[in-house]
């Protein structure tokens, strides 16, 4: 593990998308720009929410983008630029790696440098 453990911490960016194609396109862009190490994209689920005073129910795709703490801000900014929603859900969730995750944390850090 690197000496600067805080800089190498993993952050999960939780997002929702209108479909898997949009989520994957964003993932590929962020990978190309080395802002994330990996994305997990889950096929259509259902979101129920209030928007403009009305209850809506829409199919959405959930995606988690794995990045380093050092690159999380830039990845969030880029996701906002790429996202088709007016008000996208992009939440940064700090990850608590287990004892056997040191190699994974190091891999995320190396992929986002």
MIVO-337831 format. One line per 5 residues: number of its first residue (from 0); their letters; for each residue x, y, z of C-alpha. Coordinates in steps of 0.02 Angstrom, whole numbers, plus 50000, padded with zeros to 5 digits. Example, Ala and Ser with C-alpha at 12.3 -4.5 7.8 and 13.67 -1.06 7.14 Angstrom:
// residues 2
0 = AS = 50615:49775:50390 ~ 50684:49947:50357
// end
This chain:
// residues 113
0 = XXXXX = 50000:50000:50000 ~ 50060:50176:49968 ~ 50118:50283:50112 ~ 49980:50411:50082 ~ 49834:50296:50125
5 = XXXXX = 49706:50438:50126 ~ 49749:50488:49948 ~ 49731:50307:49893 ~ 49561:50279:49975 ~ 49424:50214:49862
10 = XXXXX = 49268:50318:49830 ~ 49111:50246:49751 ~ 49010:50366:49645 ~ 48829:50308:49645 ~ 48730:50367:49494
15 = XXXXX = 48568:50333:49403 ~ 48546:50341:49214 ~ 48403:50332:49089 ~ 48477:50171:49015 ~ 48628:50058:49011
20 = XXXXX = 48697:50133:48851 ~ 48711:50307:48928 ~ 48794:50236:49085 ~ 48918:50134:48983 ~ 48962:50281:48871
25 = XXXXX = 49002:50385:49025 ~ 49101:50242:49101 ~ 49207:50223:48944 ~ 49242:50411:48939 ~ 49295:50413:49122
30 = XXXXX = 49403:50259:49096 ~ 49487:50340:48945 ~ 49519:50496:49049 ~ 49584:50389:49195 ~ 49457:50465:49313
35 = XXXXX = 49391:50295:49366 ~ 49462:50120:49381 ~ 49300:50026:49354 ~ 49113:50046:49333 ~ 48977:49923:49384
40 = XXXXX = 48818:49948:49283 ~ 48658:49865:49340 ~ 48517:49841:49216 ~ 48353:49932:49225 ~ 48272:49952:49392
45 = XXXXX = 48126:50061:49437 ~ 48136:50230:49521 ~ 47985:50311:49601 ~ 48006:50496:49642 ~ 47921:50664:49647
50 = XXXXX = 47969:50786:49508 ~ 47886:50953:49472 ~ 47750:50910:49599 ~ 47700:50745:49521 ~ 47746:50567:49570
55 = XXXXX = 47843:50485:49430 ~ 47894:50304:49401 ~ 48032:50274:49275 ~ 48149:50136:49221 ~ 48328:50183:49268
60 = XXXXX = 48498:50102:49267 ~ 48608:50111:49422 ~ 48796:50127:49403 ~ 48937:50132:49529 ~ 49099:50213:49473
65 = XXXXX = 49254:50163:49574 ~ 49385:50298:49590 ~ 49519:50359:49708 ~ 49487:50494:49836 ~ 49612:50603:49741
70 = XXXXX = 49511:50591:49579 ~ 49334:50588:49650 ~ 49302:50774:49627 ~ 49359:50775:49446 ~ 49258:50617:49411
75 = XXXXX = 49100:50694:49487 ~ 49124:50852:49383 ~ 49146:50750:49224 ~ 48996:50640:49261 ~ 48891:50797:49283
80 = XXXXX = 48950:50860:49112 ~ 48911:50693:49028 ~ 48745:50659:49113 ~ 48583:50685:49015 ~ 48475:50729:49167
85 = XXXXX = 48444:50909:49221 ~ 48477:50859:49403 ~ 48579:50698:49402 ~ 48601:50591:49556 ~ 48789:50580:49584
90 = XXXXX = 48831:50534:49763 ~ 49007:50505:49828 ~ 49014:50361:49951 ~ 49177:50328:50044 ~ 49223:50144:50043
95 = XXXXX = 49291:50052:50194 ~ 49405:49918:50123 ~ 49422:49757:50221 ~ 49587:49684:50274 ~ 49607:49589:50111
100 = XXXXX = 49569:49740:50001 ~ 49739:49825:50005 ~ 49781:49762:49830 ~ 49614:49823:49763 ~ 49638:49996:49838
105 = XXXXX = 49812:50004:49763 ~ 49743:49950:49592 ~ 49610:50088:49597 ~ 49744:50216:49642 ~ 49859:50159:49501
110 = XXX = 49719:50162:49371 ~ 49668:50340:49415 ~ 49837:50423:49410
// end
